Amino acid sequence: MLDLTTKFLEPGETLVCFGDSLTHADPGYVAILQERLPDNKVINAGVGGDKTPTAFMRFQRDVLDMKPDAVSIFLGTNDSLVGRGRWADEPMITPEAYRCNLVWMAHIARLNGISKVSIATPLAEPEGDNWHEQGDMYADYCKAARAAANELKIRYVPLDTMFRDEWRRHPGHTGLLLTKDGVHPTAEGYRMIAETFLKAWNQ
């Protein structure tokens, strides 16, 4: 059984943050994590536009070869949007394919001696024009991320819950609240993402 009372990271350990443009952003949540975890090395392994199938192709180089003590996997925004609307020229990645990809990334990390793995859900839903075009496309992918984490008994970071809770604090608000363009967080959004990671990791 997963022990949620112990800290995810111990002093001196190295963490790889593996993700897409939401991870790659500088400044973004990874920089905040490094500030809040001064006794740890935090490596930003985010690539804009990445999805779980393409991320798999660089998992060896950007995660395993770094030989970290821990890896945080935060993908799913692009998985949920491709194959639809303005992104209809790409193959669709189903929630089940996304879940399987997450499971295999985490499993391969463990096989290579990385015992500390966490999976973050996507944010709850797009905002603004993306919301009007796509609707609640993230929901099934958030469930899939949770299912992957539960299957492997590893920590998950509930960014979707954080996102929805913040919207509930602003009744009547419309448009953009936590993102600049419907997808990419504001500075405050990144701060909240970092805080949610730290809380989930019990840091």
C-alpha positions as semicolon CSV with decimal commas, in nm:
position;residue;x (nm);y (nm);z (nm)
1;M;0,000;0,000;0,000
2;L;0,117;0,352;-0,079
3;D;0,244;0,538;0,227
4;L;0,124;0,896;0,193
5;T;0,266;1,001;0,530
6;T;0,627;1,001;0,411
7;K;0,779;1,275;0,202
8;F;0,819;1,215;-0,169
9;L;1,167;1,369;-0,171
10;E;1,451;1,359;0,078
11;P;1,727;1,622;0,091
12;G;1,993;1,569;-0,174
13;E;1,767;1,378;-0,413
14;T;1,715;1,470;-0,779
15;L;1,371;1,515;-0,935
16;V;1,289;1,520;-1,308
17;C;0,971;1,706;-1,401
18;F;0,858;1,540;-1,724
19;G;0,587;1,708;-1,927
20;D;0,476;1,938;-2,207
21;S;0,474;2,319;-2,245
22;L;0,309;2,363;-1,905
23;T;0,624;2,208;-1,758
24;H;0,870;2,369;-2,000
25;A;0,753;2,722;-1,915
26;D;1,016;2,951;-1,766
27;P;0,925;3,101;-1,533
28;G;0,675;2,832;-1,440
29;Y;0,596;2,578;-1,172
30;V;0,930;2,394;-1,205
31;A;1,124;2,707;-1,109
32;I;0,895;2,752;-0,810
33;L;0,953;2,391;-0,705
34;Q;1,329;2,448;-0,719
35;E;1,293;2,754;-0,498
36;R;1,079;2,563;-0,250
37;L;1,308;2,257;-0,257
38;P;1,654;2,416;-0,213
39;D;1,805;2,089;-0,092
40;N;1,702;1,907;-0,410
41;K;1,800;1,929;-0,776
42;V;1,493;1,982;-0,995
43;I;1,537;1,916;-1,369
44;N;1,293;2,063;-1,619
45;A;1,220;1,801;-1,886
46;G;0,921;1,970;-2,047
47;V;0,876;1,993;-2,426
48;G;0,609;2,213;-2,581
49;G;0,335;2,029;-2,767
50;D;0,430;1,691;-2,627
51;K;0,183;1,408;-2,589
52;T;0,234;1,073;-2,418
53;P;0,323;0,883;-2,740
54;T;0,591;1,135;-2,839
55;A;0,707;1,179;-2,480
56;F;0,772;0,804;-2,469
57;M;1,029;0,851;-2,747
58;R;1,243;1,075;-2,527
59;F;1,182;0,904;-2,192
60;Q;1,520;0,728;-2,203
61;R;1,716;1,048;-2,278
62;D;1,527;1,293;-2,061
63;V;1,444;1,075;-1,762
64;L;1,630;0,745;-1,738
65;D;1,967;0,880;-1,850
66;M;1,945;1,153;-1,584
67;K;1,937;0,879;-1,317
68;P;1,706;1,078;-1,088
69;D;1,571;0,961;-0,755
70;A;1,220;1,069;-0,853
71;V;1,016;1,163;-1,159
72;S;0,698;1,366;-1,187
73;I;0,488;1,295;-1,497
74;F;0,254;1,578;-1,598
75;L;0,109;1,519;-1,945
76;G;-0,237;1,506;-2,092
77;T;-0,333;1,854;-2,209
78;N;-0,226;1,785;-2,566
79;D;-0,340;1,420;-2,552
80;S;-0,693;1,539;-2,482
81;L;-0,701;1,808;-2,752
82;V;-0,537;1,646;-3,056
83;G;-0,759;1,494;-3,320
84;R;-1,033;1,750;-3,252
85;G;-1,121;2,100;-3,369
86;R;-0,817;2,303;-3,477
87;W;-0,595;2,002;-3,397
88;A;-0,795;1,758;-3,613
89;D;-0,498;1,696;-3,844
90;E;-0,333;1,475;-3,578
91;P;-0,432;1,124;-3,469
92;M;-0,659;1,111;-3,166
93;I;-0,521;0,973;-2,839
94;T;-0,801;0,805;-2,646
95;P;-0,820;0,826;-2,266
96;E;-0,739;0,455;-2,249
97;A;-0,429;0,496;-2,468
98;Y;-0,324;0,789;-2,247
99;R;-0,373;0,578;-1,933
100;C;-0,168;0,291;-2,075
101;N;0,113;0,526;-2,176
102;L;0,128;0,671;-1,825
103;V;0,131;0,324;-1,671
104;W;0,419;0,214;-1,891
105;M;0,623;0,528;-1,828
106;A;0,589;0,481;-1,455
107;H;0,657;0,108;-1,480
108;I;0,970;0,159;-1,692
109;A;1,093;0,420;-1,443
110;R;1,058;0,165;-1,164
111;L;1,233;-0,105;-1,368
112;N;1,524;0,134;-1,398
113;G;1,552;0,197;-1,027
114;I;1,341;0,512;-0,997
115;S;1,116;0,413;-0,710
116;K;0,954;0,754;-0,659
117;V;0,706;0,838;-0,935
118;S;0,407;1,071;-0,932
119;I;0,142;1,136;-1,196
120;A;-0,042;1,468;-1,222
121;T;-0,384;1,505;-1,376
122;P;-0,439;1,766;-1,646
123;L;-0,606;2,087;-1,534
124;A;-0,981;2,037;-1,505
125;E;-1,085;2,199;-1,833
126;P;-0,973;2,456;-2,090
127;E;-1,076;2,819;-2,045
128;G;-1,209;3,091;-2,274
129;D;-1,233;3,019;-2,646
130;N;-1,083;2,674;-2,595
131;W;-1,367;2,591;-2,359
132;H;-1,629;2,710;-2,608
133;E;-1,468;2,506;-2,886
134;Q;-1,377;2,188;-2,700
135;G;-1,598;2,181;-2,391
136;D;-1,497;1,959;-2,101
137;M;-1,247;1,750;-2,300
138;Y;-1,008;1,699;-2,007
139;A;-1,245;1,510;-1,776
140;D;-1,187;1,156;-1,907
141;Y;-0,811;1,217;-1,916
142;C;-0,812;1,334;-1,555
143;K;-0,989;1,011;-1,460
144;A;-0,738;0,813;-1,666
145;A;-0,442;0,978;-1,488
146;R;-0,591;0,889;-1,152
147;A;-0,655;0,532;-1,269
148;A;-0,293;0,495;-1,380
149;A;-0,163;0,620;-1,046
150;N;-0,403;0,398;-0,852
151;E;-0,312;0,093;-1,061
152;L;0,056;0,132;-0,977
153;K;-0,007;0,261;-0,623
154;I;0,192;0,578;-0,678
155;R;0,115;0,935;-0,582
156;Y;-0,107;1,144;-0,800
157;V;-0,126;1,521;-0,802
158;P;-0,489;1,640;-0,832
159;L;-0,444;1,952;-1,043
160;D;-0,799;1,913;-1,172
161;T;-0,938;1,943;-0,818
162;M;-0,724;2,250;-0,752
163;F;-0,849;2,409;-1,075
164;R;-1,217;2,343;-1,003
165;D;-1,188;2,458;-0,640
166;E;-1,040;2,789;-0,755
167;W;-1,323;2,843;-1,004
168;R;-1,576;2,778;-0,725
169;R;-1,417;3,063;-0,531
170;H;-1,509;3,301;-0,813
171;P;-1,883;3,255;-0,875
172;G;-2,006;3,441;-1,180
173;H;-1,660;3,472;-1,332
174;T;-1,630;3,401;-1,706
175;G;-1,341;3,385;-1,951
176;L;-0,987;3,333;-1,825
177;L;-0,910;3,280;-1,457
178;L;-0,599;3,064;-1,423
179;T;-0,468;3,065;-1,780
180;K;-0,341;3,331;-2,022
181;D;-0,482;3,171;-2,337
182;G;-0,719;2,901;-2,221
183;V;-0,444;2,641;-2,174
184;H;-0,120;2,791;-2,039
185;P;-0,132;2,911;-1,677
186;T;-0,079;3,261;-1,549
187;A;0,194;3,329;-1,293
188;E;-0,064;3,272;-1,019
189;G;-0,178;2,953;-1,191
190;Y;0,178;2,820;-1,192
191;R;0,215;2,910;-0,826
192;M;-0,098;2,713;-0,744
193;I;0,025;2,419;-0,951
194;A;0,353;2,415;-0,759
195;E;0,169;2,432;-0,426
196;T;-0,052;2,141;-0,529
197;F;0,252;1,931;-0,619
198;L;0,416;2,006;-0,285
199;K;0,101;1,924;-0,091
200;A;0,052;1,594;-0,275
201;W;0,417;1,506;-0,209
202;N;0,383;1,603;0,157
203;Q;0,681;1,835;0,124
